Each structure stands twice: as structure tokens, then as C-alpha cells.
Amino acid sequence: MYLFTAKTEQATAGRKWKNVFSACLLPLLAVTGLQAQTVSVINAASFSAVVAPGSIVTIFGPNLTTTTAAAADASKPPLSLGATTVTVGGAAANLFYVSPNQINAVLSASTAAGTDAVVVTSPGGVSTGTAIVSATAAPGLFSLTGTGTHDGAIIDAITGRIGAFSVTSKTSATYLSLFLTGANFTTPPSVLIGGLDANVTYAGPSPCCAGLQQMNVTMPASLAGAGRVPVVVKAGGQISNVVEIVILPNKGEGQFDSDDDNQTRNRELSAVATIPGTSLALVADENDDVIRVIDIASKKVLRTIALAEHAEAAAIAVNAAGTFAYVTERSRGRVAVIDLKTFNVKTEVAVGNGPLAIALSGSKAAVVNGDANSVTIFDTTTLAVTSTVAVGSGARSVTADALEHAWVTNQNDGTISALNLTTGTVTGTLTLAAGTRPGAIQLVGTTGFAVVADPATSASGTVLVVNLTNGATTVFNVNPARTGGSGDLVVVGNTAYIANQTGGSISILPLTIAGGVVTGTVTTVKINSGMRSLAFDAKDNLILAVHESAGNIVLFSVVSNTVTGTIKAVSSESGKDGNDHSDHDGAPNSPGLFVMTPGTGRLNSTITLTIIGVNLQSATAVNFVLPAGNVADSTIVASGLVVNATGTQLTATVKIAATAKPGVRFVRVMTPNGTTSAEASAANFTVLP
């Protein structure tokens, strides 16, 4: 077991995480956990069905107990909580949290390996089930969402800060703490960030919480500017689930001169897509909540399209006619539908938690819900959801053919699910080699093969070419410099173009498929670190690459295999540059509030509110925000929203409770095109006694 060179850093990180773990993680699991109809036990971090002795677990089942209770001290959870006890394999478990449908606990280190009996005893009776316990279970990495996906529970070991990180803090290395459970540390573990080994300085128990483990690391200098990349832990011969981290460029090498070390940026490019038949592209900004329209010929931003606040745009798909774009909003659980004639968000389609990939086929859209292990299918004509299909753990990427068939990579399971979008069913599952963590997937024309990237587990840029009929796989290592895992990819004809995100290069893999045998020779072109997303511009024969660290779109010719230009994609058409949200708030489709009547209302009354403004169409809510804390006042509720056809007038029924406090509120109208500003005086509403 490693000893951390500065014990104070370990203790600081543990104390910081205790606040998150105690105040957020346990209740969050209670909210987001999948409800089961029989008692089952899973790793609380990764949701894996195989758990280790001494690890933190979540128990699901109906009528487990009649009360809800949480342990007062996460470092010493009791054996009995809310008059409820749990044994696994006859060994009593300590309890963090109990509720009728879920219990969070830490298994005894003496829990026997095997298929163990689970017994929950409570005032409501006795519930039983089984748990699969193994000393060689894969470690589970905690995430901030409590789903074992998305942003990892990773903090600055010195300050406890959560967010994007720099490789160095001023002149010294940045120490990070990762939190996990169920890892076997009898042999030295490793942490891979974007496929590269981090320097592990401590691996062992976290001082804050029973069953919680902690690893402290520093990052290789070459990771600077890598952007959003995967993180896994290898321990005891097993690989954890995949979480994510955002790694910033060195100061002075980013988007703006004002960017600083360890400062989460307000503008962070995430995805790109082209509009068929044009020299236009759409670029998603996950932190600024906008889509920018790029003119490839003139190399500039033509227009900024505001999305709803906290959208976190993750992926874009454009229909063949070039009339609509569909943007997954990862933090909202929705898909924004953008009319490409008006450049407005027409509406949003509610899907599952954490939508991060989308593919179109015929009249169907398949949306990968990465935090829910499912795929939502909706009709692109009616925008009605036709089905939601359960797939594997850590669902990550999707590709589709022209016949409403789709294939989804399941990163944590190491599998590919085949779907029939017409019937809304899973038609088969392909299991990849043990330890594979598949990410991006693209079909190779109509050959029946797909190219799959593994961005997490190797520095060699592992790419798999998979026979989708029988699962036969050919492995290519497309990053011979061993500078990181393979990231996003596109296939043009029979040639795959792969972004080596941490390696700062694009690999070119022409494929020959004959008699089920796949061959190809890789060439690599060096560009810059942080090549996050790729798209093909058929009109101009260009690969468009999102250079996340610099905020650029790199133009890569498929004719000459060279870079032919760059476009600064974090600026707006009006030149509103800077590490801020000025381009989002000033976007042409952003809603505005000009006049509001009445501007006052009394306690315990109901009024009709009329708002005159612009771009108010499809408004979803009217909130009355308290100036202190900038939170919506629950004692003032607006309902029955009606907006005219031009989006210039909204009416709502507003009920002011008797318990509301007199004073000023800021009125904000929430729409799929963003939220009205609370700064204008016209947005002030006063509650009278």
C-alpha cells in the first residue's frame, strides 16, 4: 500500500470529501438508484453486481423497511439504523442509509466470497435476496452524479476544489484525490487518465468514511490541455467503471489570455456536426450552453444559438435535409430540437438521465442516456418518444444504419447492444475482450463491421474493428507514440479517422475487409492536444476536429491528410470574446422580458401576470427569484402559461402564498432558448403585505 508523502494532503482531501459523501452522495443514491423488485446488492459507486468484502454497497428492493434514516457519522456507521439490520453471508453490515426501497451499507471485511444470502430485518418484516461477493471484484469509482458515470468524484487534494483541473498549480504539480470502493490494493494499483498512467502517491482508506478508499495522484505534463477525458483505476487485475475529468491547458495556451490555472472555463467546446450540402457546421459548447454556427469557407462564426441554462450540450445530429439539428442536453435529460431555418430551439424532447450521444435513422432518433443505462427512441416527425430501452452499464455512443437499426457501446460492461429502432427492442449483445471500455462507434459503410474506440485503458490508442454479426474483433493500436487512448472517430468510405485526444494527433486507418478478414495500416498526423470530437464535411472533403483546449475547429483535408486551417469557435458573431457567458446572453434567439404587469402582488392572493418580451415561445416556467441566494421562491407559483404565436406575450396565473415574505423578486422566464435576464428593472416584482 502506498504512503502519501504529505499526510496533511490526504487528511484534507478526506475531510473535504466527507462533506460531499455525507451530504450529497447518500441521498443522491436514494434518488437516482434503479428500483428493483427483488432484493439485490450492487457496488454503490459503479453499480456493478459483483461486490467486494469491505466495500460500500447499495441494496435495492421493495418494502425493505418502514422508515428513512441516515447515519450521523459516516466514519462509524452503525449496525442498526432505523431499527433495521442487514446481514450478507451471515456477516452484519454497517448502515449509512435506510429507506423503504434502498439501503446503503458497508460490507464486513469478513463477508465470505460466493453467492451469499442477504437478509434485511426491519419493523416491516424480513426481506431476503442474494449478493455476488468476490475478493477480485472490480473497483468502483464514485461520480458526482451518483451513477458511476459522468464527472468523477475527483477533488484537488489541497483545496478540496471540484471542477476542471490544470496539470500544475502555479509552479508545482496539482495533487488530485479520487474516491472509490472495493479496490484490492494488495498489489500496486494504477490510475489511467485518457489512457495515460498518472503518478500514484497514495492508495488506501479515506480517513472520512467507512469502506471509502482514496487514491492521490499527479498528472503527466503531457495531459495539459487534454480536455474532457476518461478516468479508470486498475487494481487487483480488474478495471473500474469509467468516470470523466476535464484537464485544462497550461496558462497562456488556452482560449483567452485571462484563463487561469484550475479555473473551470465558461466556454468549453464539446462536439461538432456538419449541415449536409453546405459549408456550414454546428459546434456545441457544453459550458456556455450554446450552439455556434460556423462558416467553413469564411472561417468564422455566423450565429450563436442559445440553449436552456445548464444544458451541457454533448452531441449533435443533423437530419439529411439539413433542416433540423438535435442536440443532447446532458444535464437536463432532454434533446433540443433546433430549426435550422430560424436558428431557434423549436422545443425539447424529454429523454433519460445524462443523454450524451445521438444517431438518426429514417424517422427515428436514438439517444444514449449515459447516466441511466438506456436508449430513448423518438420520432423525428412527431417528436413523440416511442420507447426507452435498457442497455448495458455506462452506455456511451451510438451509430445507426439507414434501416432503423442501431448499435450502442456500453463502456462499463465492455459490450455492444444491437437495437431495432422500429420495434424498440434489443436484438443482441456482443461481448468484447475482458477489460475493454468501448467509447465511440461508427459503421464501415454497409460491410456489417463497425470501428470502436477504447479511450480509457491503454496509451496505445486501441481501436477495434468488430464484425456485428458474430462479434469477431480485429485490434489496431493507432497511437504508436503511446501518448494516450483513442477518442472520437469518423469513417469516410472504408477509412477511419481517429482522434488521439491526449496524444494530440489524428490517426488514419484505411480498412480492407475481405472474407471476414480485416487489414489496415495506420498513419498518424500530429496536431494538438485536446482533439475531442470529429465530423466529416462531405462538401469540402474535410474532417472537422474540435480542438477543445484552444477553442478552435481544426480543418483536416482527407485529400492531402494535412491541416488546412483553423476557426476560432469560442467567439460569437458579434465578437463577444472572453471567459464569460456574454455571447449566450446576447444570442439572437435568447428570450427577453420588456414589460411586466402588474409589477406588484399582495400576500395570499392570485393574479394574472402578463409579460411582453421576445422569444418567449415554448416557455416552460416563470420563476420568482429571491435576490439573496439567487434561488426561486417556492411561495410564489406561476401556472397555466400561455404564449402567443409570435413569442412576444406570455400570460400566467400567479399564486402568492400567505407565507411569502414582502419584498422584491426577480422574474425569470425559462425557455428552451435560454432564460430571461433578472437584471432589467422590468423584471422586478414586489410582494406587498
N, C-alpha and C positions, 0 to 999 in steps of 0.2 A: 504494500500500500504506500502511495506517495505521501511525503510530508511537504506541506506548503511552506515555502521559505519564509513567508511572513504570516505568522498565525493570526495577527490582527486583521489581515485582509480576509481570511477565512471566516473569522468570527463576525466581521462587519457584514459580509455577504449573507451569512446565515441569519443574522438579525433582520436585515432588510427583507430577505425572502420570507421570514416568518410572518411579517405583516401581510404580504401578498397571499401566502398559503392559508393563513388562518382566516383572513377577512374576505378573500375572494375565491380561492380555489375550491374549498369545500362546498360553499353554497353554489358556486358555478357548476360544479359537477352535478349537483342536485337538480339544476335547471336543464342542463344540456344533455345529461345522460340518456341513453336509449332505454326505453322502458321494456322490460322483458315479462313474459307471462309465467316463467318458472324461475326459481332461484338460480342465479348464475354468478360467477365470480370472474372479474377481469382486472388486469393491471390498470390502476387508476390514472396512469399517465398516458399509456399507449392504447388502452382498451383491448390489449391482446388477451386471448382466452387462456394462455399459459402463464402462470404466475410463479414467482419465486418465494421461498420461505423468507420471512422478514420484510417483505415488500408491502407497499401500500396498495390496497385493492378497493374496488367498488363492487358492491353486491346489489344486484337488481332482482326484483321480484314483487309480486302483489301482496299487499296486506302483511308486510314484514313486521310492522309494529303499529301502535295506535297513536304515537306521539312523534314530535320532531324535537331534536335536541342536538347540541354541538358541544364538544369538549371545551372546557375552559382553558386548557393548556395543551397546545399541540405537541409539546415535547414530552408530555406524560399523559397520553390518552388513557382513560380508564377501561377496565374490562367490562364494566356495566354502565350503560348510558341510557337514560330514559327507561329504566327497568328492562333493558334489552341486553342480551348477551349473544355472542357468536362463537361457535367452535368450527374449526376446519381440520379434518382428520383427527378430531378429538382434542386438538390444542386450542386454547382460548385465544381469541384475537382482541387486541385493544381497539377501542372505537373512537373515531373522530366525530362521526355524524350519523344520526339515525333518523329515518323518516318512513312513512308507510310503504314507499316504493323503492327506496335506496338507502344503503348503508355504506359509509366509507370507513375502512378499518386498516390496521396494520397486522399482518400475519405474524404469529410467533416464529422466531428463528428455528424452533424445534418442529415446525409443521412437516409432517412426513411427505416425501415425494410420492407421486402417483395420482390416481383419480380418487380424491378424498371426499368424504361426506361433509356437507355443510349443514349446520343446524343453527337456526335463528330462533331464540326463545324470547318471547315478549309477552306483555299483558294480553295481547290479542291471540296468543297461541304459539304453536311451533311450526316453522317453515323449514323445509329441507330441500337440498339440491346437491350438486357436485361441483368440485373445483379441480382443475388440472394443475398440479403443483410439480415444479421441476427446478432443481438447482441450476440447470442450464437454460432457464428461460431467458428470453431476450430482454435487455434493459428497456425501461420505458422513460422517454424524455417528456417532461412536463411542458405544456404550452400555455400561453397566456389566455387562450380561448377555452382551456379545459377539455379540448377534444383530441389532444395528441397530434395536432396539425397546426399549420399557420405559424405565427410568431412564437418562437421558443421562449420558455421561462428562463431568460438569459439576462443577467444584470452586470453592471460594472461592479467588480468586486470591492472597489474602494468607496464609491459614492452610492451604490445601490440604484443607479440610474437605469431605466428601461428605455430602449429605443434603438436608433441606428448608432453604430459604433465606428470609431476610427481605429486603425491598427495601432497607432500610437497616440498618447495623450501628452501633448507638448513634446518633451524630449524623451519620454520613457514609454515602454510598452503598455498597452491597455490590458489590464487583467480582467477577464470575464469569468463569471460563475454560471455554470449550467446546473440544473436541478433534475434529478431523475430518481428512479426507484427500481429495485430488482436487479441491479447490476452485480455481476460477480467480479470482484476486484482481487481475486487470489493471484491473477497474473496481470501485468500492467495493461490497463485499458488505453484506448486511444479515442480522440475526438477528430472527426473529419469535417472540415468546413469547405463546402464547394469542392469536395474530393481531396483536399489537401490536409495533411496532418498538422494539427495545432500542437503547441508545446504544452503538455500537461504538467502542471506544477503541484496539483493536489487532487487526490481521488479518495473519497471516503465518506463517512457520515456527515451530514449537515448538522451543525450544533443546535438548530432550531426545532426540529420536528422528528418525531419517531418514524423510522422507516424511510426518511428522506435522505437521499445521497446528493453529494455535491462534487463537481469537478471544476477546478480552476485552470484556465488556460490563457496563453498569449497566442496571438495570431502571426503567421508568417508575413513578412513585409510584402510579399508578392500579392497578398489578398487585398491590398489597398485599392479601393475603387471597384471591387467586385460586384457591389450592389446586393440585391436580394438573392441569397444562395441557400442551399440546404445544409443542415447540420445533422450528423448521426454520431452515435457512440458505438464503438466496438468493444465488447467486454465478454470475457468467458467464451470466446469463439462465436458470439452472437452479435447481430447488428440491431440497433434500436429502430424505433419509428423515426420518421423524418420530420424535423421542425425547420424553421427558417430564421435567418438573421439578415439584416441589411448592413453591409460594410461600406463605409464612406471612402472617398478618395482622400489623399493627403491634402492638407490645406494648401490652397493655391492651384490645385489641379482639378477642381470641380467646376460647377456650373457658373458660380458667381464669386467675385473676389471676397464678398462678405461671408462666404461659407466658412464655418469654423470646425475644429475638431469636436467629435462626439456631439454634434448638433443635428438632430433629425431635420431634414430639409423639407420645406413646404412644397417643393416641386420635385417629383421623382418619377421618371418615365418607367412604364411597365410593359407596354405592348404596342404592336403596330399591325395595321392591316391596310390593304390596298383596295381602292374602289375600281372594280372591273371596267375596262375600256377607257380608263382615264389615266392621267399622270398625277392623280391625287391619292393621298394616303391619310389615314386616321391614326393618331398617336394618343395613347392613353397615359394619363398622369395620375398615379394612384394616391399621391398625397395632396395634389391640388384639386382633385375631383373635377377634372375637365378632360375633354377630348379636343385635340387640336387638329385642324385640317391643314395638311401640308401640300404645297405645290412642288412636286419633284423637279419640274422643269426650271422654275424660277428660284428654287431652293429657299423657300420662305414659308412662314405660317400665314395662311389666308384667313383663318377664322378660329375663334375659340368657342367651344360649346360647353357650357356649364352643366354639370350633373348635380344631383341632390347631394347635400352635405354628407360627409363621411361615407361616400360611395365606395371608395377604394377600387377604382376600375382595374380589372385584372386581365381581361381578354376582350377581343373584338372579333366579330364575324360580320361580313357584308354579303348581302344576297347577290345572286348572279346578275340581276338587273341594275345593281348599283343604286337602288332607291332607298334601302333601309340598312342601318347598321344596328347590331345587337351587342351591347356592352355588359359584361358581367360585373356586378357591383358586389364585391366580396364581403364588405362589412355590412351591407344592407339586406343580403339574401334576395336580391332582385336582379332582373335584366332590364336595362334601359333600352328602349326602342327609339332610335333616332331617325327622323325623317331627313334624308339627305338632300331634299329639295329646299326645305326651310331651315335646316340645321337646328331644329328644335327637338327636344325629347318629347315624343308623342305620348308615351306612357311608360309604365314599368310593369314587368311581369314578375309576380312573386314566385320564387323557386325555393331551394333549400338553403341551409346554412353554408356560408363560405363558397359561393359559386366562383370558380376560378378558370374555367375553360368552357368553350362552346364550339359546336360544329353544326353546320346546316346541311340538310339533305332533303331534296324535294320540298314538301311543305312543312317539314319538321325541323325543330331545333333541339339539339341535345345539350344540356347544361350539366357540367360536372359540379356537384356540391361537395367540395373538398372537406368541409367540416362535418358533413352528415353522411358520408359514405353512400351517396346515392346519385342518380341522374334524373333530372327533371326534363320531360319531353313536352314541348308546347307547339301548337300550330302557328306558323308564322303569318297565316292569313287572318285567323280569328283572334290570335294571341291567347287562346284558351289552353290551359295546361291539360294534357291528355293523360299523363301518367307520371308517377315518380317511382323509380325502380331502384331497389337496393343493389349495390355492387360491393366491391371489396373495400378493405380498410385503406384510408389515405388515398381515395380516388383523386387522380391528378390531372390527366389530359385525355383528349378525345379526338378521334378522326372519324370521318364518315364517307361512304361511297355515294353514288347517285341514286341508289335503290333503297334508301332509308334503312341502311344497316350502319352500325357504329361500333367502335372498339374503344374501350376505356382502360387506361392504365391505373392499377391500384398499387400505389407506391409502397405502403407498409406491408401489404400481403405478398408483393412480388408476383402479381398476376395481371392478366388482361381479360376483361369481360367483354363478350360479344353481345350486342343488343340488336333486336329488331324494333326499330322506332315506330313501325306501323302498329304492331301489337303491344308495344310497351313491355317487352319481356327480355330477360337474359337468356340467350340461346346457347351459351357455352362459356367456359372459363379455361384459359391457358395458364399453366403454372410455369414460371420462368425459373432459371437456376437459383438455388438457395442463396440468399443474401443479396439478390438483385433488388434494386429500388427504382423501378421504371418511372420515367417522367414523360417528356414529350413523345408523341407518337404521330406518324404520318404514313399514309398508304403509298406504296410504289405503284402508281397507276392502277391498272386492273389485273396485276400479276397475282394477287392473293397474298402478297407479302406486305409487311409494314416495317418501317425503321423506328426503333425505340431507343431513346437516350437514357442512360443512367448517370445522373449528375452528382450523385452523393457518395458513392462507395469506393471510387478509385481516382487517382490522379492521372490515369492514362486515357481518360475520355472514352469510357466504354460505350459502344453503340451495338445494339442487337438488331439483326435483320431476321424477323420472325415469320415463319410460314403460318398464316392464320387458320389454315385447315387442320394441321396436325401439331403445331407448336414447335416444330423443328427450328433451331436457332443457330445462326452464324454470328460469331462475335468479332467485332473490329475494335481495335484501340486507335482512336482517331487523333489522339494528342500525344505524339511520340515524345514531346518535350516534358511530359509528365508534370504539367502545370495546372491540372485540375480536371474536374469531371465535365462530361458533355452536357450541354444545356438544351436550348430550343433548337428546332430544326425545321427545314422545309425541303420538299422533294420536287425537283423540276425535271420532268421526264423520268429517267431512271437514275438521276444523280441527286444525292442527298447533300445538303449544305448544313453543317452543324456548328453552332456557336459554342466555343470553348470559353465559357463566361469568365472563369477565374484565370484562364490562360491568355485571354485577350487575343484570340485568333478565331478564324473560320476554317473549318476542315471541309474539304471537297471529296466526296466518296461516290464515284461513278460505279453503278452496280450492274453486273451481268448475272441474270437469273436464267439458268437452263437446266431442265430436268430436275428441278428442286435444289440444285447446287447454286450457291450464291458466292460470287467472287467480286473483288474490287480492290483498287489501290488508292490509298489516301494521300492527298497533298494538303498542306496547311499554309495559310496566309496569315501572317501576324498583323494584328490591327491594334486594339487597345483593350485593357481590362474592363470588364463590365458589359460584354455583348450579351444582352439579356433576352431579346426577342427578335425573331426573323419573320419576314414576309416576302413574297415574290411579286414583283411588278412586271407582269407579262408584257405590257405595252412598251416598256423601256428596257426590258431584259436586265433588270436589276434585282439584287437582293437588298432589301431594306433592313438594316440592323439597328436595333435600339442600343446606343452606347449610353448606358444608364449613368455611369459616373460623371460624364461630361455634359449630359443632357442633349446629346446630338442624335441624329439619324445618319448612319453611315451608308453611303451608296456603293454597292459592290457589284461590279459587272460580271454576269455569268458568261460573257463572251471572252473577256480578257482575264478574268479572275484577278482583278485589281480594284482598288478603291478609286472611285472616280469623283467623289465629292462628299461633303457633309452638310447637314442642315441643322441649325440650332433649333431645337424643338421644345425648349422650355420658355420661349418668349411668346407673347401674344402678337396679333396682327397690328396692334397699336403701339408695339414696342415696350409694353409694360414688363420690364425685366425686374428681377430681384427675387430674393428668398422670401416671398410673401404670396398672398392669395389675390393680389390686385387684378390679375387677368381673369380669375374665376368670377370675382365680384363685379367686374366690368364687362363680362361677356354679353354679346348682343341678345342672347336668349335668357339672361338672368332676370328673374322677376323683380318688380319694383312696386313699392307702395307710395302713392302720391297724396291721397286724401282718404281720411277715415272718419265716418260719422256713425254714431256720436263718439266723442272723444272721452266721455265720462260715463260712469255707471255706478249705481248705489249697491250697497250690500244687500244680499238676499233679494236680488231682482233678476229678471230675464229681459234682455234687449235684443233687437235685431241690429246687427252690425253690418255696415256697408263699406267696402273698401274699393277705391278706384286706383288702378295701377296699370301695370303692363306685364305680360307673360304670366298671368295668374292661372292659366288653363291647367286642368288636372291637379289642382291644389289638393293636398292630402290632409292638411291640418292648419289651424290657426292657433298659435301658442301665445300666451301672455307671460312674458319672461320677467322674472324678478331681477332688478339691476344688480343686487348683491348675489353673486354666485352664478349669474347668467343661466339660471335654470327655469324651466316652465313652472308656473304657479298652478298647482292641481286644484286650487279652489275656484279657478275661473275656467270654464269649459265651453268650447265652441263646437257646435254640431250643425248638421244639416247644411253643409257647404254647397252653394250653387254658384257656378261661374258662367258668365255669358260666353257666346261662341267665339268672340274675339279675345278673350282672356283679359279684358280691361275692367271688369267689375265682378266682385265677389260679395255674396251675402251669406251671413251665418247667424244662427241663434246662439246667443251667449248667455250662460247662466253664471251669475256671481253668487257664490255661497255666502251665507251669513257669517261664516268663519274667516272670510277673506280679510286681509288687513288693508286699511286705507292707504293710498299712495300710488305712485307711478308704476306702470308696467310697460315693457316694450313689446309691441305686437309684431310677430314674425309669421309670415305665410310660408308654409312648407310646400314645395312643388318638386316634381321630378327634374325641373330645370334649375334647381337651387332654392335658396331661401332669401326672402326679402331682408334688407338691412334693418337693424334696430337702431341705427344711428340717426336717421332722419327724424326731425321733430314731428312729422306727420304720423310716425309710428308710436307716439306716446299715448297711452290710455291711462286715465286716472280713476282709481276706485274711490268713491266718496262714501262717507259714513252713512 
